[in-house]
């Protein structure tokens, strides 16, 4: 049996060394060290890696890190929520979100046209620029597809295809959509209607009824893109539809071989966000012998630590 070891600081300590030391520290630090090991096993064994995350993580400064991981082709598939798409685009258009406080005067913020997400603030004006750009992008995509003779589907488009085409229209190295499109990484967003982004799709369709964003096409794509024979890994940040869409898709091809859950939710609520990797095995979403770790804590703290440690190892081993 392993023994607890005291943590000791040393000059110029690397993140990799810090996270490795967590393996003998105790409590959630052990899970965090284990999660880094599981991610490395995904990479070493050639697993197809899913990265799923919720919109609040794109509100935060993790957005650029997700884009960077795509540029290094670490994830093979992304699954996220609609708010993440619109906020990635807002930042691509030059909007910046501001730091605030969890105890801010929300009435005063509302009066100033500012919207709070935890201790971050998004100005209402940011949505105005976003709406204008979305109309421009959708018009261009719609016109191109309507006039194309090579595409029998015409203006009908799957969500992942739409997001790729939008990604190809922007020029921002720190954008998730840009890097995913550039590196041919599909983005699945099953809840596309649930945001200002979805409302813009609704408004555009009122004027162009034949423009249809088909989420069911994506279900066909993600299911047929996975096989029983290949290794599959999941890095799930938060919960929501992004987590469930991935684990359900994997269920249909035998379940994940590796999984890392990072969440602030707990299993006692019975929610999907708090559901453990053990619970997922009861559904067949993870294989019985899957290697997995669950880290409870703020993802803006846990994920950069875990992933930076794994990237340090990947660089040493020639994966990046």
C-alpha positions as CSV (number, residue, x, y, z in Angstrom):
1,X,0.0,0.0,0.0
2,X,1.3,3.5,-0.9
3,X,2.2,5.8,1.9
4,X,1.3,9.5,2.3
5,X,4.2,11.8,1.4
6,X,4.7,15.4,2.5
7,X,4.6,18.0,-0.2
8,X,7.8,20.0,-0.3
9,X,8.4,23.0,-2.5
10,X,11.7,23.3,-4.4
11,X,13.0,26.1,-6.6
12,X,12.0,26.0,-10.3
13,X,9.5,23.2,-9.8
14,X,7.8,22.2,-13.0
15,X,4.0,21.7,-13.2
16,X,4.7,18.1,-14.2
17,X,6.6,17.6,-10.9
18,X,3.9,19.4,-8.9
19,X,1.1,17.2,-10.3
20,X,3.2,14.0,-9.9
21,X,3.7,14.9,-6.2
22,X,-0.1,15.0,-5.8
23,X,-0.2,11.2,-6.2
24,X,0.8,10.7,-2.6
25,X,-0.6,13.9,-1.0
26,X,-4.2,12.8,-0.3
27,X,-7.9,13.6,-1.1
28,X,-8.6,15.2,-4.5
29,X,-4.9,15.7,-5.3
30,X,-4.7,12.0,-5.8
31,X,-7.5,12.1,-8.3
32,X,-6.0,15.0,-10.1
33,X,-2.6,13.1,-10.5
34,X,-4.5,10.0,-11.6
35,X,-6.5,12.0,-14.2
36,X,-3.2,13.2,-15.8
37,X,-2.1,9.5,-16.0
38,X,-5.3,8.5,-17.6
39,X,-5.0,11.2,-20.3
40,X,-1.5,10.0,-21.0
41,X,-2.8,6.4,-21.4
42,X,-5.4,7.8,-23.9
43,X,-2.6,9.3,-26.0
44,X,-0.1,6.4,-25.7
45,X,-2.7,3.9,-26.8
46,X,-4.0,5.9,-29.8
47,X,-7.5,6.5,-28.4
48,X,-9.9,8.8,-30.1
49,X,-10.2,11.6,-27.5
50,X,-13.4,13.5,-26.8
51,X,-13.2,16.9,-25.0
52,X,-16.5,18.1,-23.7
53,X,-17.1,21.4,-21.9
54,X,-19.9,23.8,-20.9
55,X,-20.2,27.5,-22.0
56,X,-19.1,29.0,-18.7
57,X,-15.6,27.6,-19.3
58,X,-15.4,29.6,-22.6
59,X,-16.6,32.7,-20.7
60,X,-13.5,32.2,-18.6
61,X,-9.9,32.3,-19.9
62,X,-9.9,28.6,-20.7
63,X,-11.2,29.4,-24.1
64,X,-7.7,30.1,-25.5
65,X,-6.4,26.9,-23.9
66,X,-9.1,24.8,-25.6
67,X,-8.1,26.4,-28.9
68,X,-4.5,25.7,-28.3
69,X,-5.2,22.0,-27.6
70,X,-7.1,21.9,-30.9
71,X,-4.1,23.4,-32.7
72,X,-1.9,20.6,-31.2
73,X,-4.6,18.1,-32.3
74,X,-5.0,16.7,-28.7
75,X,-8.8,16.2,-28.9
76,X,-10.3,14.4,-31.9
77,X,-13.8,15.5,-31.2
78,X,-15.4,18.4,-29.3
79,X,-18.8,18.5,-27.7
80,X,-20.1,21.7,-26.1
81,X,-23.1,23.9,-25.5
82,X,-24.5,26.7,-27.6
83,X,-23.4,29.4,-25.2
84,X,-19.8,28.3,-25.7
85,X,-20.1,28.9,-29.5
86,X,-21.5,32.4,-29.2
87,X,-18.9,33.5,-26.6
88,X,-16.0,32.1,-28.6
89,X,-17.3,34.1,-31.5
90,X,-17.8,37.3,-29.4
91,X,-14.2,37.1,-28.4
92,X,-13.1,36.5,-32.0
93,X,-14.9,39.7,-32.9
94,X,-12.8,41.6,-30.4
95,X,-15.1,41.7,-27.4
96,X,-13.5,41.3,-24.0
97,X,-15.2,40.1,-20.8
98,X,-14.4,41.7,-17.5
99,X,-13.6,40.5,-14.0
100,X,-16.2,41.3,-11.4
101,X,-17.2,39.7,-8.1
102,X,-19.5,37.0,-6.9
103,X,-21.0,39.6,-4.6
104,X,-21.5,42.3,-7.2
105,X,-24.5,44.6,-7.1
106,X,-26.6,42.8,-9.8
107,X,-29.2,45.6,-9.9
108,X,-26.5,48.1,-10.7
109,X,-25.0,45.8,-13.3
110,X,-28.3,45.4,-15.0
111,X,-28.8,49.2,-15.1
112,X,-25.4,49.5,-16.9
113,X,-26.2,46.8,-19.4
114,X,-23.8,44.2,-17.9
115,X,-24.6,40.6,-17.4
116,X,-22.8,38.5,-14.6
117,X,-21.5,35.0,-15.0
118,X,-20.2,34.1,-11.5
119,X,-17.4,36.7,-11.1
120,X,-17.2,37.6,-14.8
121,X,-19.2,40.2,-16.7
122,X,-20.4,40.3,-20.3
123,X,-21.7,43.6,-21.7
124,X,-25.0,43.6,-23.5
125,X,-23.3,45.6,-26.3
126,X,-21.3,42.4,-27.0
127,X,-24.4,40.7,-28.2
128,X,-25.2,43.5,-30.6
129,X,-21.9,43.0,-32.5
130,X,-22.4,39.3,-32.3
131,X,-25.9,39.5,-33.9
132,X,-24.7,41.6,-36.8
133,X,-21.8,39.3,-37.5
134,X,-24.1,36.2,-37.3
135,X,-26.5,37.6,-39.9
136,X,-23.5,38.3,-42.2
137,X,-22.1,34.7,-41.7
138,X,-25.4,32.9,-42.0
139,X,-26.3,34.9,-45.2
140,X,-23.0,33.9,-46.7
141,X,-23.3,30.2,-45.8
142,X,-26.9,30.1,-46.9
143,X,-26.1,31.7,-50.3
144,X,-23.2,29.4,-50.9
145,X,-25.2,26.3,-50.2
146,X,-28.2,27.4,-52.1
147,X,-26.2,28.1,-55.2
148,X,-24.0,24.9,-54.9
149,X,-24.9,22.2,-57.4
150,X,-22.6,19.7,-55.7
151,X,-24.5,19.6,-52.4
152,X,-27.8,17.7,-52.8
153,X,-28.9,18.8,-49.3
154,X,-29.1,22.4,-50.4
155,X,-29.6,24.9,-47.5
156,X,-30.1,22.0,-45.0
157,X,-27.0,21.7,-42.9
158,X,-25.9,19.7,-39.8
159,X,-24.8,21.6,-36.7
160,X,-21.2,20.4,-37.0
161,X,-21.0,21.4,-40.6
162,X,-22.4,24.8,-39.8
163,X,-19.9,25.3,-37.0
164,X,-17.0,24.3,-39.3
165,X,-18.1,26.7,-42.0
166,X,-18.3,29.6,-39.5
167,X,-14.9,28.6,-38.2
168,X,-13.5,28.9,-41.7
169,X,-14.9,32.5,-41.9
170,X,-13.0,33.9,-38.9
171,X,-9.3,34.5,-38.4
172,X,-8.4,34.2,-34.7
173,X,-5.7,31.8,-33.5
174,X,-7.3,31.8,-30.0
175,X,-10.7,30.8,-31.3
176,X,-12.0,27.2,-30.7
177,X,-14.1,27.3,-33.9
178,X,-11.2,28.6,-36.0
179,X,-8.7,25.9,-34.7
180,X,-11.2,23.1,-34.9
181,X,-12.1,24.0,-38.5
182,X,-8.4,24.4,-39.4
183,X,-7.5,21.0,-37.9
184,X,-10.6,19.1,-39.1
185,X,-11.9,18.5,-35.5
186,X,-15.7,18.2,-35.5
187,X,-17.7,20.3,-33.0
188,X,-21.0,18.7,-31.9
189,X,-23.5,21.0,-30.2
190,X,-26.8,19.1,-29.6
191,X,-28.4,22.0,-27.8
192,X,-27.7,24.6,-30.5
193,X,-31.0,26.4,-30.0
194,X,-30.4,27.2,-26.3
195,X,-28.6,30.6,-26.5
196,X,-28.5,33.9,-28.4
197,X,-26.7,31.9,-31.1
198,X,-29.8,29.7,-31.4
199,X,-32.1,32.7,-31.5
200,X,-30.1,34.1,-34.4
201,X,-30.7,30.8,-36.2
202,X,-34.4,31.1,-35.5
203,X,-34.5,34.7,-36.8
204,X,-32.7,33.8,-39.9
205,X,-35.0,30.9,-40.6
206,X,-38.0,33.2,-40.4
207,X,-36.7,34.9,-43.5
208,X,-35.3,31.8,-45.1
209,X,-37.6,28.8,-44.2
210,X,-35.6,26.3,-46.3
211,X,-32.5,27.0,-44.1
212,X,-32.6,24.1,-41.7
213,X,-29.9,23.2,-39.1
214,X,-30.3,19.5,-38.6
215,X,-29.0,18.1,-35.3
216,X,-30.1,14.6,-36.1
217,X,-27.6,14.4,-39.0
218,X,-24.9,14.9,-36.3
219,X,-26.2,12.0,-34.3
220,X,-25.8,9.8,-37.4
221,X,-22.3,11.2,-38.0
222,X,-21.0,10.8,-34.4
223,X,-22.4,7.2,-34.1
224,X,-21.0,6.0,-37.4
225,X,-17.7,7.7,-36.8
226,X,-17.0,5.4,-33.7
227,X,-16.3,1.7,-33.8
228,X,-16.2,-1.1,-31.3
229,X,-12.6,-1.9,-32.3
230,X,-11.0,1.5,-31.6
231,X,-9.9,2.9,-28.2
232,X,-12.0,5.8,-27.0
233,X,-11.2,8.4,-24.3
234,X,-13.2,11.2,-22.7
235,X,-12.1,14.4,-20.9
236,X,-15.4,15.7,-19.6
237,X,-15.4,19.2,-18.0
238,X,-18.6,19.9,-16.2
239,X,-21.7,18.1,-17.3
240,X,-24.8,19.1,-19.2
241,X,-25.7,17.9,-22.7
242,X,-22.1,18.1,-23.8
243,X,-21.1,15.3,-21.4
244,X,-24.2,13.1,-22.0
245,X,-24.0,13.4,-25.8
246,X,-20.4,12.0,-25.8
247,X,-21.0,9.2,-23.3
248,X,-24.3,8.1,-25.1
249,X,-22.5,8.1,-28.5
250,X,-19.7,5.9,-27.0
251,X,-22.3,3.6,-25.4
252,X,-23.5,2.6,-28.9
253,X,-20.0,1.4,-29.7
254,X,-19.1,-0.4,-26.5
255,X,-18.3,2.5,-24.2
256,X,-15.2,4.5,-23.3
257,X,-11.9,2.8,-22.5
258,X,-10.6,5.9,-20.6
259,X,-12.4,8.8,-18.9
260,X,-11.6,11.8,-16.8
261,X,-14.4,13.7,-15.2
262,X,-13.8,17.2,-13.8
263,X,-16.8,18.8,-12.1
264,X,-18.1,20.8,-9.1
265,X,-21.2,18.6,-8.9
266,X,-21.6,15.6,-6.6
267,X,-23.3,12.2,-7.1
268,X,-25.7,12.8,-4.2
269,X,-27.9,15.1,-6.4
270,X,-28.6,12.3,-8.9
271,X,-27.7,14.6,-11.7
272,X,-25.7,13.7,-14.8
273,X,-23.2,16.4,-14.0
274,X,-22.4,14.7,-10.7
275,X,-22.7,11.2,-11.9
276,X,-19.4,9.3,-11.3
277,X,-17.5,7.1,-13.7
278,X,-18.6,4.1,-11.7
279,X,-22.2,5.0,-12.3
280,X,-21.5,5.3,-16.1
281,X,-20.3,1.7,-16.0
282,X,-23.8,0.6,-15.0
283,X,-25.1,2.0,-18.3
284,X,-22.2,0.6,-20.4
285,X,-21.1,4.2,-21.2
286,X,-17.7,3.2,-19.8
287,X,-16.3,-0.3,-20.2
288,X,-16.1,-2.5,-17.1
289,X,-12.4,-2.3,-17.1
290,X,-12.1,1.4,-18.2
291,X,-9.4,3.4,-16.5
292,X,-11.0,6.6,-15.0
293,X,-10.6,9.4,-12.6
294,X,-13.1,12.0,-11.2
295,X,-11.8,15.3,-9.9
296,X,-14.2,17.4,-7.8
297,X,-13.3,21.1,-8.0
298,X,-13.3,24.3,-10.1
299,X,-12.2,23.3,-13.6
300,X,-10.4,26.7,-14.1
301,X,-8.0,25.4,-11.4
302,X,-7.9,21.6,-12.0
303,X,-7.9,21.4,-15.8
304,X,-4.9,23.7,-16.5
305,X,-2.9,21.9,-13.8
306,X,-3.8,18.4,-15.0
307,X,-3.5,19.2,-18.7
308,X,-0.2,21.1,-18.4
309,X,1.3,18.2,-16.6
310,X,0.1,15.8,-19.4
311,X,1.4,18.2,-22.1
312,X,4.8,18.3,-20.5
313,X,4.9,14.5,-20.7
314,X,3.6,14.4,-24.2
315,X,6.3,16.8,-25.3
316,X,9.0,14.6,-23.8
317,X,7.5,11.5,-25.5
318,X,7.2,13.2,-28.9
319,X,3.4,13.4,-29.2
320,X,3.5,17.2,-29.6
